[in-house]
Each structure stands twice: as structure tokens, then as C-alpha cells.
Amino acid sequence: ITQADMDRGGVYNLATAKGEDPRGKEVPVTSKDPNPLDPSDPDYPAEDPDYPGCTDCTVTPLVKDAKLELDKSSKYVDANGDGKVNAGDKIEYSFEVRNVGNVTISNIAITDDQVTVSGGPIDLAPGEKDATTFTAVYTITQADMDRGGVYNLATAKGEDPRGKEVPVTSKDPNPLDPSDPDYPAEDPDYPGCTDCTVTPLVKDA
């Protein structure tokens, strides 16, 4: 089985037998599947544009599993170099997207309600990952300082070989422990988002 077979969703073709009758005349026959897959079966690859429309073909469906994973990491940057955490400083975000399924996923793009994500779209074959294409920078506000942190999620979306959307929501690969004194969970606006990438901002009142 090749990756092209996986992306197609199945393997199908015919065999031919040839023999000779007692006078040496060729006797050909084309194969049939003794247990044909019903065309109404959801695994039947008839939607594939390369499918030959071969009703006698032996069809072996290959179940697709289109799946992405997305990590969103943050790094605080003292933009004005004053040694203090304050409004106007930056948070640099990096993203790692991984194809953990068994089919190629194309046109992968990342969106984030908080920032504009640069880079992409990209394609990933199964087992491939990308940690350099997508980046974003956020400018810390006074509201963020008063809240004690910045936290949210990103979303990646791609398409499987048949154009079906493959979405995934980000996780923080190094999450801040909720018991950490800098964790902003006391903020009344905190969404209770256990997968959010949390960047604590140390208060100095």
C-alpha cells in the first residue's frame, strides 16, 4: 500500500487470465471480485476522481483517519528593555502542527482570535510536522496587566484528500500548573480553558 492509495481511500483493479484451447486459440477472461464491496458502502472509493468506474474490480477499501495536532507556545519579550513587565511589551507565539493521521492534509492554516498568524498555508503528509512556518506577535495591554495574564486558543484547519475539513484546537505543550501563584484563574473573565496557552504577567502593585 502506498500513500497515494491511502489518500485515494482504496486499492482497486482487475486481473486477466489467458489460456489456450486444444487448437491453440487464446481463451481470455477478466477477473471479478467474488465478494464485491457494495457501492453504497461509505468506504467505497467511488468518489475518487481517479476511480475507473470498474464494477468488476476487486476493491480493497482503506479507512482514512485525517487528524491534526496543534501546539501553541508563548514567550514573553521585554520590548522596551526596562526590566519590568508592563503594557507595550510583547508575547511571541510559535505553533507546531502535526499530521498524526494516515492521509495527506493540505491547505493547513492557523487562525487565532487574539493575534494575526503569519505563514502558510502548508501541506503535511502523515507523520510530518511543522514548527517554523506559523508565528504571531501580541502587544500586551494594561487590561492584560491588570488581569495578570494572557490566555487563549488557536485553531488549525486543513483538508483531507476529498476536500473534507480537518480542524484542531491548540494545546500548550508546557502548560502552566493551575496551582502556580501566577496563574490568572482568579480573573472573573478567565474562561476556565484548560488547553489555553497561558502567559502569566507578574503584577507589581
PAZAPA-4460 file (N, C-alpha, C; in steps of 0.05 Angstrom, whole numbers, plus 32768, in hexadecimal, padded with zeros to 4 digits):
% residues 205
    n_x    n_y    n_z   ca_x   ca_y   ca_z    c_x    c_y    c_z   seq   type   mol
   8011   7FE8   8000   8000   8000   8000   8012   8019   8000     1      I     A
   800B   802C   7FEF   801A   8045   7FED   800A   805B   7FFA     2      T     A
   8018   8072   7FFE   8009   8089   8009   7FF4   8093   7FF6     3      Q     A
   7FFA   8090   7FDC   7FE5   8098   7FC8   7FCC   8086   7FCB     4      A     A
   7FD0   806D   7FD1   7FB9   805B   7FD6   7FAA   8064   7FEF     5      D     A
   7FB8   806B   8004   7FAB   8074   801C   7F9B   808E   8017     6      M     A
   7FA7   80A1   8008   7F99   80B9   8003   7F81   80B5   7FF1     7      D     A
   7F83   80A0   7FE0   7F6D   809A   7FCE   7F56   808C   7FDD     8      R     A
   7F5D   807D   7FF2   7F49   806F   8002   7F45   8053   7FFA     9      G     A
   7F55   8048   7FE8   7F51   802D   7FE0   7F64   8024   7FCA    10      G     A
   7F65   800A   7FC6   7F74   7FFE   7FB0   7F61   7FED   7FA0    11      V     A
   7F61   7FF1   7F86   7F4E   7FE3   7F75   7F5A   7FDE   7F59    12      Y     A
   7F57   7FC6   7F50   7F60   7FC1   7F34   7F56   7FA5   7F2C    13      N     A
   7F5E   7F9D   7F14   7F56   7F83   7F08   7F6E   7F72   7F03    14      L     A
   7F69   7F58   7F01   7F7D   7F45   7EF7   7F72   7F38   7EDE    15      A     A
   7F84   7F2D   7ECE   7F7B   7F20   7EB5   7F88   7F04   7EB4    16      T     A
   7F78   7EF0   7EAE   7F83   7ED6   7EA9   7F81   7ECF   7E8B    17      A     A
   7F95   7EC2   7E81   7F95   7EBA   7E65   7F9F   7E9D   7E63    18      K     A
   7F91   7E8E   7E53   7F9A   7E73   7E4D   7F95   7E6D   7E30    19      G     A
   7F99   7E53   7E29   7F95   7E4B   7E0D   7F82   7E32   7E0C    20      E     A
   7F71   7E32   7DF9   7F60   7E1A   7DF5   7F71   7E05   7DE6    21      D     A
   7F65   7DED   7DE2   7F75   7DD8   7DD5   7F80   7DDE   7DBA    22      P     A
   7F76   7DF2   7DAD   7F80   7DFA   7D93   7F93   7E12   7D94    23      R     A
   7F9A   7E1A   7DAD   7FAD   7E30   7DB0   7FA0   7E4C   7DAF    24      G     A
   7F86   7E4D   7DAF   7F79   7E67   7DAF   7F78   7E73   7DCB    25      K     A
   7F7F   7E8C   7DCD   7F80   7E99   7DE7   7F64   7E9B   7DF4    26      E     A
   7F63   7E95   7E0E   7F4B   7E97   7E1D   7F4F   7EAB   7E34    27      V     A
   7F46   7EC4   7E31   7F4B   7ED8   7E46   7F33   7EDB   7E58    28      P     A
   7F38   7EE4   7E70   7F22   7EEB   7E83   7F2C   7F01   7E96    29      V     A
   7F1B   7F13   7E9D   7F21   7F29   7EB0   7F15   7F22   7ECB    30      T     A
   7F23   7F29   7EE0   7F1B   7F21   7EFB   7F02   7F30   7F05    31      S     A
   7EF5   7F24   7F18   7EE0   7F30   7F28   7EE6   7F2B   7F45    32      K     A
   7EDB   7F3C   7F56   7EDE   7F38   7F73   7EC8   7F26   7F7C    33      D     A
   7ECE   7F0F   7F89   7EB9   7EFD   7F92   7EA9   7F08   7FA9    34      P     A
   7EB4   7F1C   7FB7   7EA6   7F29   7FCD   7EA8   7F47   7FC9    35      N     A
   7E9A   7F52   7FB5   7E9E   7F6E   7FAE   7E94   7F81   7FC4    36      P     A
   7EA2   7F97   7FC7   7E99   7FAC   7FDA   7E82   7FBB   7FCE    37      L     A
   7E6D   7FBE   7FDE   7E55   7FCC   7FD4   7E5C   7FEA   7FCF    38      D     A
   7E55   7FF4   7FB7   7E5B   8011   7FB1   7E4F   8024   7FC5    39      P     A
   7E3B   801C   7FD5   7E30   802D   7FE9   7E40   802D   8003    40      S     A
   7E53   801B   8005   7E64   801A   801D   7E74   8034   8020    41      D     A
   7E74   8040   8038   7E82   805A   803B   7EA0   8059   8036    42      P     A
   7EAB   8041   8036   7EC8   803E   8031   7ECD   803A   8013    43      D     A
   7EB8   8038   8003   7EBC   8034   7FE6   7EC9   804C   7FD9    44      Y     A
   7EDF   8049   7FCB   7EED   8061   7FC1   7EE3   806D   7FA7    45      P     A
   7EC9   806A   7FA2   7EBE   8073   7F89   7EBF   8091   7F86    46      A     A
   7EC1   80A0   7F9C   7EC2   80BE   7F9A   7EDE   80C7   7F90    47      E     A
   7EF1   80B5   7F90   7F0C   80BC   7F87   7F0B   80C3   7F69    48      D     A
   7F15   80DB   7F61   7F14   80E3   7F45   7F23   80D0   7F33    49      P     A
   7F36   80C1   7F3E   7F46   80AE   7F2E   7F39   8093   7F2C    50      D     A
   7F22   808F   7F3A   7F15   8075   7F3A   7F0C   806E   7F1D    51      Y     A
   7F12   8056   7F14   7F0C   804F   7EF8   7EEF   8047   7EF3    52      P     A
   7EDE   8048   7F07   7EC3   803F   7F03   7EC1   8022   7EFC    53      G     A
   7ED2   8012   7F09   7ED5   7FF6   7F02   7EC4   7FE5   7F15    54      C     A
   7EAD   7FDC   7F0B   7E9B   7FCD   7F1C   7EA4   7FB1   7F23    55      T     A
   7EB7   7FA7   7F12   7EC1   7F8C   7F17   7EDB   7F8C   7F27    56      D     A
   7EE6   7FA3   7F2C   7F00   7FA5   7F3A   7EFF   7F99   7F56    57      C     A
   7F15   7F8E   7F5E   7F18   7F85   7F7A   7F20   7F9F   7F89    58      T     A
   7F0F   7FA7   7F9C   7F13   7FC0   7FAB   7F1B   7FBA   7FC7    59      V     A
   7F31   7FC5   7FD0   7F39   7FC2   7FEC   7F39   7FDE   7FF8    60      T     A
   7F24   7FE5   8008   7F22   7FFF   8013   7F37   8003   8029    61      P     A
   7F41   801B   802B   7F55   8022   8040   7F49   8039   8050    62      L     A
   7F42   8034   8069   7F34   8047   8079   7F47   805F   807F    63      V     A
   7F3D   8077   8079   7F4C   808F   807D   7F49   8099   809A    64      K     A
   7F5F   80A4   80A5   7F5E   80B1   80BF   7F6D   80CB   80BD    65      D     A
   7F5F   80E0   80B6   7F6B   80FA   80B3   7F6B   8109   80CE    66      A     A
   7F83   810E   80D8   7F85   8119   80F3   7F9E   812B   80F6    67      K     A
   7F9A   8142   8102   7FAF   8155   8108   7FB2   8159   8126    68      L     A
   7FCA   8161   812E   7FCF   816B   8149   7FDC   8186   8147    69      E     A
   7FD7   8198   815A   7FE2   81B3   8159   7FEB   81BC   8175    70      L     A
   8004   81C4   8176   800F   81D0   818F   8013   81EE   818B    71      D     A
   800C   81FD   819F   8010   821A   819F   8021   8221   81B7    72      K     A
   8039   822C   81B2   804B   8233   81C7   804E   8252   81C8    73      S     A
   8054   825C   81E0   8057   8279   81E3   8072   8280   81EF    74      S     A
   807C   8298   81E9   8095   82A2   81F4   8092   82BF   81F9    75      K     A
   8096   82C7   8213   8094   82E4   821A   80AD   82F2   8210    76      Y     A
   80AA   830B   8205   80C0   831B   81FC   80BE   8337   8209    77      V     A
   80D3   833F   8217   80D5   835A   8223   80DB   836E   820C    78      D     A
   80C7   8377   81FF   80CB   8387   81E6   80D9   83A1   81EB    79      A     A
   80D4   83AE   8202   80E2   83C8   8206   80FB   83C5   8217    80      N     A
   8102   83AD   821F   811B   83A8   822D   811E   83B5   8248    81      G     A
   8107   83BB   8255   8109   83C8   8270   810A   83B4   8287    82      D     A
   810A   839A   8281   810C   8386   8296   80F2   8382   82A5    83      G     A
   80DD   838E   829C   80C3   838B   82A9   80AE   837F   8295    84      K     A
   809B   8371   82A1   8085   8368   8291   8070   837D   8290    85      V     A
   806A   8388   8279   8056   839E   8278   8049   839E   825C    86      N     A
   8034   83AF   825A   8026   83B2   8241   8039   83BC   822B    87      A     A
   8036   83B2   8213   8048   83B8   81FD   805C   83A3   81F8    88      G     A
   8062   8392   820C   8073   837B   8207   8066   8367   81F4    89      D     A
   8074   8353   81EC   806A   8341   81D8   8069   8324   81E2    90      K     A
   8058   8315   81D4   8058   82F8   81D7   805C   82EC   81BB    91      I     A
   8070   82DC   81B8   8075   82CE   819F   8069   82B2   81A0    92      E     A
   8059   82AC   818C   804C   8292   818B   8059   8281   8175    93      Y     A
   805D   8268   817B   8066   8255   8166   8052   823E   8166    94      S     A
   8050   8231   814F   803C   821C   814B   8049   8203   813E    95      F     A
   8043   81EC   8149   804B   81D3   813C   8032   81C3   8135    96      E     A
   8030   81BD   811B   8019   81AD   8112   8023   8193   8108    97      V     A
   8015   817D   810F   801E   8162   8109   8007   8153   80FB    98      R     A
   800E   8144   80E7   7FFB   8131   80DA   7FFE   8116   80E8    99      N     A
   7FEB   810F   80F9   7FEC   80F6   8108   7FD9   80E2   80FC   100      V     A
   7FCD   80E7   80E5   7FBB   80D4   80D8   7FC9   80C4   80C3   101      G     A
   7FBA   80B9   80B0   7FC6   80A7   809C   7FC2   80B1   8080   102      N     A
   7FB8   80C9   807C   7FB5   80D5   8061   7FC2   80F0   8061   103      V     A
   7FC9   80F9   8048   7FD4   8114   8045   7FBF   8129   804B   104      T     A
   7FC7   813E   8059   7FB5   8154   805F   7FC1   816D   8052   105      I     A
   7FB1   817B   8043   7FBB   8192   8033   7FAE   81AC   803C   106      S     A
   7FB9   81C2   8032   7FAE   81DD   8038   7FAA   81E2   8056   107      N     A
   7FBE   81DA   8066   7FBC   81DE   8083   7FC2   81FB   8089   108      I     A
   7FB0   8208   8097   7FB4   8224   80A0   7FAC   8226   80BE   109      A     A
   7FB7   8239   80CB   7FB2   823D   80E7   7FA6   8259   80EC   110      I     A
   7F91   825A   80FC   7F85   8273   8104   7F84   8275   8122   111      T     A
   7F84   828E   812B   7F84   8293   8148   7F74   82AD   814D   112      D     A
   7F61   82AB   815F   7F4F   82C2   8164   7F5F   82DA   816F   113      D     A
   7F76   82D5   817B   7F85   82E9   8189   7F99   82F8   8177   114      Q     A
   7FA5   82E9   8164   7FBA   82F4   8154   7FB7   82EB   8137   115      V     A
   7FC6   82F9   8126   7FC7   82F1   810A   7FDE   82DE   8106   116      T     A
   7FD9   82C6   80FD   7FED   82B2   80FA   7FF9   82B4   80DE   117      V     A
   8014   82B6   80DC   8022   82B8   80C3   802B   829C   80BA   118      S     A
   802C   8298   80A0   8036   827F   8095   8020   826D   808A   119      G     A
   8028   825A   8078   8016   8247   806D   8006   8251   8056   120      G     A
   7FF4   8241   804B   7FEE   8226   8054   8003   8212   804C   121      P     A
   8002   81FA   8058   8015   81E5   8053   8006   81CA   804F   122      I     A
   8015   81B7   8044   800B   819B   8042   801D   818A   8053   123      D     A
   8011   8176   8060   8020   8163   8070   8018   8146   8069   124      L     A
   802C   8136   8064   8027   8119   8060   8026   810C   807C   125      A     A
   801B   80F4   807E   801A   80E7   8098   8035   80E5   80A5   126      P     A
   8036   80EC   80BF   8050   80EB   80CE   8060   8104   80CC   127      G     A
   8059   8116   80BA   8068   812F   80B7   805E   8144   80CC   128      E     A
   8070   8156   80D3   8069   816D   80E4   8077   8186   80DB   129      K     A
   806D   819C   80E3   8078   81B6   80DC   8077   81C8   80F5   130      D     A
   808F   81D3   80FC   8091   81E4   8114   809D   81FF   810D   131      A     A
   80A0   8205   80F4   80AD   821E   80EC   809C   8231   80DA   132      T     A
   8088   8226   80CD   8079   8237   80BA   8068   824C   80C7   133      T     A
   805A   8245   80DD   8046   8256   80E8   8051   8265   8101   134      F     A
   804D   827F   8102   8055   8290   8119   8041   82A6   811D   135      T     A
   8042   82B2   8135   8031   82C9   813B   803E   82D9   8152   136      A     A
   8037   82F3   8152   8041   8304   8168   8029   8314   8173   137      V     A
   8027   8314   818E   8012   8322   819B   801E   8338   81AD   138      Y     A
   8011   8350   81AD   8019   8366   81BD   8008   8367   81D7   139      T     A
   8016   8365   81ED   8008   8364   8207   7FFB   837F   820E   140      I     A
   7FE2   837D   8217   7FD2   8395   821E   7FD2   8398   823D   141      T     A
   7FC8   83B0   8245   7FC6   83B4   8262   7FB0   83A2   826E   142      Q     A
   7F9C   839C   825E   7F87   8389   8268   7F93   836E   826D   143      A     A
   7FA6   8366   825C   7FB4   834C   8260   7FC4   834D   827A   144      D     A
   7FD2   8364   827F   7FE1   8367   8297   7FD0   8365   82B0   145      M     A
   7FB9   8373   82AF   7FA7   8372   82C6   7F9B   8356   82CA   146      D     A
   7F98   8348   82B4   7F8C   832D   82B6   7FA1   8319   82C1   147      R     A
   7FBA   831F   82BB   7FD0   830D   82C5   7FD9   82F8   82B1   148      G     A
   7FCF   82FA   8298   7FD7   82E6   8285   7FC9   82E8   826A   149      G     A
   7FD3   82DB   8257   7FC7   82D9   823C   7FC3   82BC   8236   150      V     A
   7FAC   82B5   822D   7FA6   8299   8227   7F90   8296   8212   151      Y     A
   7F95   8284   8200   7F80   827D   81EC   7F89   8265   81DB   152      N     A
   7F7A   825F   81C7   7F7E   8248   81B6   7F82   8250   8199   153      L     A
   7F8E   823F   818A   7F90   8242   816D   7F82   822A   8160   154      A     A
   7F7C   822D   8146   7F6F   8217   8137   7F7D   8213   811D   155      T     A
   7F83   81FA   8117   7F8D   81F3   80FC   7F78   81E4   80ED   156      A     A
   7F77   81E9   80D3   7F64   81DB   80C2   7F72   81D4   80A8   157      K     A
   7F6D   81BB   809F   7F78   81B2   8085   7F62   81A2   8077   158      G     A
   7F6A   8195   8061   7F57   8185   8051   7F63   816A   804C   159      E     A
   7F52   8155   804F   7F5A   813A   8048   7F5A   8137   8029   160      D     A
   7F62   8120   801F   7F64   811E   8001   7F49   8121   7FF2   161      P     A
   7F33   811F   8000   7F19   8123   7FF3   7F0D   813F   7FF9   162      R     A
   7F1E   8150   8005   7F15   816C   800A   7F05   8170   8023   163      G     A
   7F04   815B   8034   7EF6   815E   804E   7F07   816D   8062   164      K     A
   7EFB   817F   8070   7F0A   8190   8084   7F14   817F   809B   165      E     A
   7F2D   8184   80A3   7F39   8177   80B9   7F42   818C   80CD   166      V     A
   7F32   8191   80E3   7F39   81A6   80F6   7F46   819B   810F   167      P     A
   7F55   81AC   811D   7F60   81A5   8137   7F64   81BF   8147   168      V     A
   7F61   81BD   8161   7F65   81D3   8173   7F7F   81CF   8182   169      T     A
   7F8D   81E5   8187   7FA8   81E3   8192   7FA8   81DB   81B0   170      S     A
   7FC0   81D1   81B7   7FC6   81CC   81D3   7FE2   81D8   81D9   171      K     A
   7FE6   81DD   81F3   8000   81E8   81FB   8012   81D0   8201   172      D     A
   8029   81CD   81F3   803A   81B6   81F8   8047   81B6   8214   173      P     A
   8048   81CE   8220   8054   81D1   823B   8040   81E1   824C   174      N     A
   8029   81D5   8253   8014   81E5   8260   801C   81EE   827C   175      P     A
   8013   8206   8283   8017   8210   829E   8005   8202   82B2   176      L     A
   8010   81F8   82C7   8001   81EA   82DB   7FEC   81FD   82E8   177      D     A
   7FD3   81F5   82EA   7FBF   8207   82F6   7FC6   820E   8313   178      P     A
   7FD7   81FF   8320   7FDF   8205   833C   7FF5   821A   833D   179      S     A
   8000   8221   8325   8015   8236   8324   800A   8250   832D   180      D     A
   8018   825E   833F   800E   8278   8349   800A   828D   8333   181      P     A
   8017   828A   831C   8014   829D   8307   7FFD   8295   82F4   182      D     A
   7FF0   827F   82F9   7FDA   8276   82E8   7FC2   8289   82EB   183      Y     A
   7FB7   8294   82D5   7FA3   82A9   82D7   7F86   829E   82DA   184      P     A
   7F83   8288   82E7   7F68   827B   82E8   7F55   828B   82F9   185      A     A
   7F5E   829D   830A   7F4C   82AD   831B   7F3F   82C3   830B   186      E     A
   7F49   82C8   82F3   7F3E   82DD   82E2   7F21   82D5   82DB   187      D     A
   7F0D   82E7   82E0   7EF1   82E0   82DA   7EEC   82DB   82BC   188      P     A
   7EFE   82E5   82AB   7EFA   82E0   828E   7F08   82C7   8285   189      D     A
   7F16   82B9   8297   7F24   82A1   828F   7F11   828C   8285   190      Y     A
   7F16   8280   826E   7F02   826E   8262   7F03   8252   826E   191      P     A
   7F14   824C   8281   7F16   8231   828B   7F21   821E   8276   192      G     A
   7F33   8228   8265   7F3D   821A   824E   7F56   820B   8255   193      C     A
   7F53   81F1   8259   7F6A   81E1   8262   7F7E   81DC   824B   194      T     A
   7F76   81E0   8232   7F89   81DD   821C   7F95   81F7   8213   195      D     A
   7F8C   820D   821E   7F96   8227   8216   7FB4   8229   821A   196      C     A
   7FC1   8238   8209   7FDD   8240   820D   7FDC   8259   8220   197      T     A
   7FE7   8255   8238   7FE6   826A   824C   8001   8277   824F   198      V     A
   8002   8292   824C   801B   82A1   8251   8016   82B3   8269   199      T     A
   8020   82AB   8281   801B   82BC   8299   802B   82D6   8297   200      P     A
   8020   82EB   82A2   802D   8305   82A3   802F   830D   82C0   201      L     A
   8047   830E   82CA   804C   8312   82E7   8043   832F   82EE   202      V     A
   8031   8331   8301   8028   834B   830A   803B   8357   831F   203      K     A
   803D   8371   831D   804D   8380   8331   803C   8398   833A   204      D     A
   802B   8393   834E   8019   83A8   8358   8027   83B8   836E   205      A     A
***
